[in-house]
Amino acid sequence: MNRVYIQKTDFSYAEDIYNILDLRVINVSTIESISENDGSVLSTSNNTYVCSSLWEEKLGSQQNLLDFVRKLKCKTVFVVHEKSENFKIEKHLGGNLVRFYLKEEASGTKIYENFQLQLLLSLIQSKDTMTAGDISSYQLLKLSKKVSEADVTVFINGPTGTGKEVLSRFIHKNSKRSDKPFVGINCAAIPENMLEAILFGHEKGAFTGASSANKGIFRAADNGTLLLDEVSEMPLSLQAKLLRVLQEKKVTPIGGQRDIDVNVRVIATTNRDMLDEVREKKFREDLYYRLNVFPIETHNLSERPDDILPISIALLNRHTENSSLPYINKDAQKILREYSWPGNVRELENVLQRAIVLCEKNIIEDKDIMIDVSKQSNFYNNIQENLSEKKLMQA
């Protein structure tokens, strides 16, 4: 598995970077001296190396740094220029060498408020890792990492837009099945008359329109992970068949004459109170307990405010792949942090996409944050009044 190596020498941010990446359950190590850097500990050739510009100076030149890193089997190198006059990012050698110029932050700036540091962290970690900044999310990642190592069924419960599918992929990626398929299906999005065939497969001619056989997603996910998203929406008539597959680890395609063995890890998600669903006879009790081997809960974005800036940066990164990523100024950060986000991460993503369109000189300001004022007019008016008063006082 790939690893991030941080050269601690003459690098004041090294400890902070290490601690946050470690909390995000990313493979990370620190190196303190040249003697440690013999390359023997680096088992893969796709690692990342992070150092300060002062360390590069000690090595003598950029070429010496690249020669040094090549021995360490690191593909990507970040050179951090601390206390620079201006904040900027330079990419060289096809993006394999990134120079990150950090402008000194005001004293007392907290890590979760430090846009530059959070952006650096976002660039260092790979795109398929999870972003977090809130202590509750760090605890969730730690728990999920532990669960991923045990081959048990997982039931993730949480409001819409809180990252249940992302967490499912995280569990798969950190499991022993990570090199096998991850297949997901939204049980609410498939018509009832098609869901059985999609789940369990069908033979040619099994029903009108079945012009060819289909093995179904259980067999497509064989030896890997199957995500049953919004499983609470599955029709009762199909729940009994799902229970049988989970118990016997066999599927029978529609029109088929024999059972076929399957070996999948199931992760189910829902945004409903499942005990209420069971009491109201909308969900089978036996299936609920079959799925609920290890329950995990996700929470609203408003309950984890320290996640907002790191997630915002990750979303901006996603939507500005071919252009420079905009800077979110302090006033805009304040609005993002204090809004209640009833639509959670999906709503945050919409707001940031609007801001990318509206911002000038690649800086997202408070005026660029367009929240759905029909629902949150009082919040929006109050925050804008506070910011206006602040600007008048500074004038």
C-alpha positions as CSV (number, residue, x, y, z in Angstrom):
1,M,0.0,0.0,0.0
2,N,1.3,3.5,-0.9
3,R,2.7,5.7,1.9
4,V,3.4,9.3,2.5
5,Y,6.9,10.1,3.9
6,I,7.5,13.4,5.6
7,Q,11.0,14.8,6.0
8,K,11.0,16.5,9.4
9,T,14.3,18.3,9.1
10,D,13.8,22.1,9.1
11,F,10.1,21.7,8.6
12,S,7.8,23.4,11.2
13,Y,4.6,22.0,9.7
14,A,5.9,18.4,9.6
15,E,4.3,17.3,12.8
16,D,0.9,18.9,12.0
17,I,0.8,17.3,8.6
18,Y,1.8,13.9,10.0
19,N,-0.8,14.1,12.8
20,I,-3.7,15.0,10.5
21,L,-2.9,12.4,7.8
22,D,-2.5,9.8,10.6
23,L,-6.0,10.8,11.9
24,R,-7.4,10.4,8.4
25,V,-6.1,6.8,8.5
26,I,-3.5,7.4,5.7
27,N,-0.3,5.4,5.7
28,V,2.2,8.1,6.8
29,S,5.7,8.1,8.3
30,T,8.3,10.7,9.3
31,I,12.0,10.7,8.4
32,E,14.4,12.7,10.5
33,S,17.8,12.0,9.0
34,I,19.6,10.9,5.8
35,S,20.6,7.6,7.4
36,E,17.0,6.6,7.7
37,N,16.5,7.2,4.0
38,D,18.1,4.1,2.6
39,G,15.0,3.2,0.6
40,S,14.8,-0.2,2.2
41,V,11.6,0.7,4.1
42,L,9.8,1.8,0.9
43,S,8.2,-1.2,-0.6
44,T,6.2,0.4,-3.5
45,S,7.1,2.8,-6.2
46,N,4.1,5.1,-5.9
47,N,4.9,6.8,-2.6
48,T,4.7,10.5,-1.8
49,Y,7.6,12.5,-0.3
50,V,7.1,15.9,1.5
51,C,9.9,18.1,2.6
52,S,10.7,21.8,3.2
53,S,12.6,24.0,0.8
54,L,15.3,24.3,3.5
55,W,15.9,20.6,3.2
56,E,16.2,20.9,-0.5
57,E,18.8,23.6,0.0
58,K,20.8,21.3,2.3
59,L,20.9,18.7,-0.5
60,G,22.3,21.4,-2.8
61,S,19.9,21.6,-5.7
62,Q,16.6,20.4,-7.2
63,Q,18.4,17.7,-9.2
64,N,20.0,16.4,-6.0
65,L,16.6,16.3,-4.3
66,L,15.1,14.3,-7.3
67,D,18.0,11.9,-7.3
68,F,17.6,11.4,-3.6
69,V,13.8,10.8,-3.9
70,R,14.3,8.5,-6.8
71,K,16.2,6.2,-4.5
72,L,13.3,6.2,-2.1
73,K,10.9,5.0,-4.8
74,C,8.6,8.1,-4.4
75,K,6.7,9.2,-7.5
76,T,5.4,12.5,-6.2
77,V,7.4,15.2,-4.3
78,F,6.0,18.2,-2.4
79,V,8.5,20.9,-1.6
80,V,6.9,23.3,1.0
81,H,8.3,26.9,1.0
82,E,7.3,28.2,4.5
83,K,6.8,31.9,5.3
84,S,6.6,32.9,1.6
85,E,5.6,36.4,0.6
86,N,2.6,35.1,-1.4
87,F,0.6,31.9,-1.4
88,K,0.9,30.0,-4.7
89,I,1.3,26.4,-6.1
90,E,3.7,25.5,-8.9
91,K,3.6,22.1,-10.6
92,H,6.6,20.8,-12.5
93,L,7.6,17.6,-14.2
94,G,4.1,16.7,-15.2
95,G,2.8,17.4,-11.7
96,N,5.3,15.0,-10.0
97,L,7.1,17.9,-8.4
98,V,4.8,20.3,-6.6
99,R,6.2,23.5,-5.0
100,F,3.8,24.8,-2.4
101,Y,4.4,28.4,-1.2
102,L,2.8,28.9,2.3
103,K,2.1,32.5,3.3
104,E,2.5,32.9,7.0
105,E,-0.9,32.7,8.8
106,A,-2.0,35.1,11.5
107,S,-1.0,33.9,15.0
108,G,-3.6,31.8,16.7
109,T,-5.1,30.4,13.4
110,K,-6.4,26.9,14.2
111,I,-5.5,24.0,11.9
112,Y,-9.1,23.5,10.7
113,E,-9.2,27.2,9.7
114,N,-5.9,27.2,7.9
115,F,-6.9,27.1,4.2
116,Q,-3.4,26.8,2.9
117,L,-2.5,23.8,5.2
118,Q,-5.8,22.1,4.5
119,L,-5.2,22.5,0.7
120,L,-1.7,21.0,1.1
121,L,-3.2,18.1,2.9
122,S,-5.8,17.6,0.3
123,L,-3.2,17.5,-2.5
124,I,-0.9,15.2,-0.6
125,Q,-3.5,12.5,0.1
126,S,-4.8,10.5,-2.9
127,K,-8.3,11.3,-4.3
128,D,-9.7,7.9,-3.1
129,T,-9.0,8.6,0.5
130,M,-11.5,10.2,2.9
131,T,-11.2,13.9,4.0
132,A,-11.9,14.9,7.6
133,G,-11.2,17.6,10.1
134,D,-13.6,17.0,13.0
135,I,-12.7,14.8,15.9
136,S,-15.9,12.8,15.5
137,S,-15.0,12.1,11.9
138,Y,-11.5,11.0,12.9
139,Q,-13.1,8.6,15.4
140,L,-15.5,7.3,12.7
141,L,-12.6,6.7,10.3
142,K,-10.6,4.8,13.0
143,L,-13.6,2.6,13.7
144,S,-14.3,2.0,10.0
145,K,-10.7,1.0,9.4
146,K,-10.9,-1.5,12.2
147,V,-14.2,-2.9,10.8
148,S,-12.7,-3.1,7.3
149,E,-10.2,-5.6,8.6
150,A,-12.9,-8.0,9.8
151,D,-15.0,-9.6,7.0
152,V,-18.3,-8.8,8.6
153,T,-21.6,-7.3,7.2
154,V,-21.9,-3.6,7.9
155,F,-25.0,-1.5,8.2
156,I,-24.5,2.3,7.8
157,N,-27.3,4.5,9.0
158,G,-27.3,8.3,8.5
159,P,-29.1,11.3,6.9
160,T,-29.0,11.8,3.1
161,G,-25.8,13.4,1.9
162,T,-23.6,12.4,4.8
163,G,-21.1,10.2,2.9
164,K,-22.5,6.7,3.4
165,E,-21.3,5.5,0.0
166,V,-17.9,7.2,0.4
167,L,-17.5,5.4,3.8
168,S,-18.5,2.1,2.1
169,R,-15.8,2.5,-0.4
170,F,-13.3,3.4,2.3
171,I,-14.2,0.1,4.1
172,H,-13.8,-1.9,0.9
173,K,-10.5,-0.2,0.1
174,N,-9.0,-1.0,3.5
175,S,-10.3,-4.6,3.5
176,K,-8.7,-7.9,2.3
177,R,-11.1,-7.7,-0.7
178,S,-9.7,-4.3,-1.9
179,D,-8.3,-5.8,-5.1
180,K,-11.7,-7.4,-6.0
181,P,-14.8,-5.6,-7.3
182,F,-16.8,-3.0,-5.4
183,V,-20.3,-3.0,-6.8
184,G,-23.1,-0.7,-5.6
185,I,-26.9,-0.6,-6.3
186,N,-29.4,2.0,-5.2
187,C,-32.4,-0.1,-4.1
188,A,-34.7,2.9,-4.3
189,A,-33.8,3.7,-7.9
190,I,-34.6,0.4,-9.5
191,P,-38.2,-0.5,-10.4
192,E,-39.6,-3.5,-8.3
193,N,-40.1,-5.7,-11.3
194,M,-36.5,-5.3,-12.4
195,L,-34.7,-5.4,-9.0
196,E,-34.7,-9.2,-8.6
197,A,-33.1,-9.7,-12.0
198,I,-30.5,-7.1,-11.4
199,L,-29.6,-8.5,-8.0
200,F,-29.6,-12.2,-8.7
201,G,-29.3,-12.4,-12.5
202,H,-31.4,-14.1,-15.1
203,E,-31.2,-16.7,-17.9
204,K,-31.8,-16.0,-21.5
205,G,-35.6,-16.0,-22.2
206,A,-36.5,-16.0,-18.5
207,F,-39.0,-13.2,-19.2
208,T,-40.1,-10.9,-22.0
209,G,-37.1,-8.8,-23.1
210,A,-34.5,-11.2,-21.7
211,S,-32.7,-11.6,-25.0
212,S,-29.5,-12.7,-23.3
213,A,-28.4,-14.0,-19.9
214,N,-27.2,-11.6,-17.1
215,K,-25.3,-12.8,-14.1
216,G,-26.6,-10.1,-11.7
217,I,-24.7,-7.9,-9.3
218,F,-24.2,-10.5,-6.6
219,R,-22.1,-12.6,-9.0
220,A,-20.5,-9.4,-10.4
221,A,-19.3,-8.6,-6.9
222,D,-18.1,-12.2,-6.2
223,N,-15.1,-12.2,-3.8
224,G,-15.5,-8.4,-3.4
225,T,-17.9,-6.0,-1.8
226,L,-21.6,-5.4,-2.6
227,L,-23.2,-2.1,-1.5
228,L,-27.0,-2.2,-1.0
229,D,-27.7,1.5,-0.9
230,E,-31.0,2.6,0.7
231,V,-31.8,-1.1,1.4
232,S,-34.8,0.0,3.5
233,E,-36.6,0.8,0.2
234,M,-36.4,-2.8,-1.0
235,P,-39.9,-4.4,-1.5
236,L,-40.9,-6.9,1.2
237,S,-41.4,-9.5,-1.5
238,L,-37.7,-9.3,-2.3
239,Q,-36.5,-9.1,1.2
240,A,-37.1,-12.8,1.9
241,K,-35.0,-13.7,-1.2
242,L,-32.2,-11.4,-0.1
243,L,-32.2,-13.1,3.3
244,R,-31.9,-16.5,1.8
245,V,-28.9,-15.4,-0.3
246,L,-27.2,-13.9,2.7
247,Q,-27.8,-17.0,4.8
248,E,-26.9,-19.6,2.2
249,K,-24.4,-17.6,0.1
250,K,-26.0,-18.9,-3.0
251,V,-28.1,-17.2,-5.8
252,T,-30.5,-18.7,-8.2
253,P,-30.9,-16.6,-11.4
254,I,-34.5,-16.1,-12.7
255,G,-35.2,-18.9,-15.0
256,G,-32.2,-20.9,-13.7
257,Q,-32.3,-24.5,-12.4
258,R,-29.4,-24.5,-10.0
259,D,-27.9,-22.5,-7.2
260,I,-24.6,-20.7,-7.8
261,D,-22.2,-20.0,-4.9
262,V,-21.3,-16.4,-4.2
263,N,-18.8,-14.9,-1.8
264,V,-19.5,-11.3,-1.1
265,R,-19.2,-8.9,1.7
266,V,-22.4,-6.9,2.0
267,I,-22.5,-3.3,3.2
268,A,-26.1,-1.9,3.5
269,T,-27.1,1.8,4.0
270,T,-30.2,3.6,5.0
271,N,-31.4,7.0,6.1
272,R,-34.4,5.6,8.0
273,D,-34.9,4.5,11.6
274,M,-34.8,0.8,10.9
275,L,-36.4,-0.2,14.2
276,D,-39.4,1.9,13.3
277,E,-39.5,0.2,9.9
278,V,-39.4,-3.2,11.5
279,R,-42.2,-2.3,14.0
280,E,-44.3,-0.9,11.2
281,K,-43.8,-4.2,9.2
282,K,-42.1,-2.3,6.4
283,F,-38.8,-4.3,6.8
284,R,-38.3,-7.9,7.8
285,E,-37.0,-8.2,11.4
286,D,-34.9,-11.3,10.5
287,L,-33.3,-9.5,7.5
288,Y,-32.6,-6.4,9.7
289,Y,-30.6,-8.5,12.2
290,R,-28.8,-10.4,9.4
291,L,-27.6,-7.0,8.0
292,N,-27.0,-5.2,11.3
293,V,-23.9,-7.2,12.3
294,F,-21.8,-4.1,12.7
295,P,-23.8,-0.8,12.8
296,I,-22.1,2.5,11.9
297,E,-23.7,5.9,12.0
298,T,-22.9,9.0,10.0
299,H,-24.0,12.5,11.1
300,N,-25.2,15.8,9.7
301,L,-22.5,18.2,8.5
302,S,-23.8,20.8,11.0
303,E,-22.7,18.4,13.8
304,R,-19.1,18.3,12.6
305,P,-18.2,21.9,11.7
306,D,-14.4,21.2,11.6
307,D,-15.1,19.0,8.5
308,I,-16.5,21.8,6.5
309,L,-13.3,23.5,5.2
310,P,-11.4,20.2,4.4
311,I,-14.4,18.8,2.6
312,S,-14.9,22.2,0.8
313,I,-11.3,22.0,-0.5
314,A,-11.7,18.4,-1.6
315,L,-14.9,19.4,-3.5
316,L,-13.2,22.4,-5.1
317,N,-10.3,20.1,-6.1
318,R,-12.9,17.8,-7.8
319,H,-14.5,20.6,-9.8
320,T,-11.4,22.6,-10.8
321,E,-9.2,19.7,-12.0
322,N,-8.1,21.5,-15.2
323,S,-7.7,25.0,-13.6
324,S,-6.3,26.6,-10.5
325,L,-8.2,26.0,-7.3
326,P,-9.8,29.1,-5.9
327,Y,-8.9,30.5,-2.4
328,I,-11.7,30.7,0.2
329,N,-11.3,33.9,2.2
330,K,-12.0,34.2,5.9
331,D,-15.5,35.8,5.5
332,A,-16.6,33.1,3.1
333,Q,-15.2,30.4,5.4
334,K,-17.3,32.0,8.2
335,I,-20.5,31.6,6.2
336,L,-19.7,28.0,5.3
337,R,-18.9,27.1,8.9
338,E,-22.0,28.7,10.4
339,Y,-24.7,27.6,8.0
340,S,-26.8,24.6,9.1
341,W,-26.5,22.6,5.8
342,P,-29.8,20.7,5.8
343,G,-28.7,19.1,2.5
344,N,-25.4,18.1,4.0
345,V,-22.4,17.6,1.6
346,R,-24.5,17.6,-1.5
347,E,-25.8,21.0,-0.7
348,L,-22.3,22.2,0.2
349,E,-21.1,20.9,-3.2
350,N,-23.9,22.9,-5.0
351,V,-23.0,26.1,-3.2
352,L,-19.3,25.7,-4.0
353,Q,-20.0,25.1,-7.7
354,R,-21.9,28.4,-7.7
355,A,-19.0,30.1,-6.0
356,I,-16.6,28.8,-8.6
357,V,-18.7,30.5,-11.3
358,L,-19.2,33.8,-9.4
359,C,-15.7,34.4,-7.9
360,E,-13.3,36.9,-9.3
361,K,-9.4,36.7,-9.3
362,N,-9.8,33.1,-8.2
363,I,-10.8,34.2,-4.6
364,I,-14.1,33.0,-3.2
365,E,-15.6,35.9,-1.0
366,D,-18.7,36.1,1.1
367,K,-20.6,37.6,-1.8
368,D,-20.0,34.5,-3.9
369,I,-21.6,32.2,-1.4
370,M,-25.2,31.7,-2.7
371,I,-27.2,29.8,-0.2
372,D,-30.9,28.9,-0.7
373,V,-32.2,32.0,1.0
374,S,-35.8,30.9,0.7
375,K,-35.1,28.4,3.4
376,Q,-32.4,30.2,5.3
377,S,-33.2,33.9,4.9
378,N,-32.7,34.9,8.5
379,F,-29.3,33.1,8.7
380,Y,-28.1,34.7,5.5
381,N,-29.3,38.2,6.4
382,N,-27.7,38.0,9.8
383,I,-24.4,36.8,8.6
384,Q,-24.2,39.4,5.9
385,E,-25.0,42.2,8.4
386,N,-22.3,40.9,10.7
387,L,-19.7,40.9,7.9
388,S,-20.8,44.4,6.8
389,E,-20.3,45.7,10.3
390,K,-16.9,44.1,10.5
391,K,-15.8,45.7,7.2
392,L,-17.0,49.1,8.3
393,M,-15.0,48.8,11.6
394,Q,-11.9,47.9,9.6
395,A,-12.4,50.8,7.2
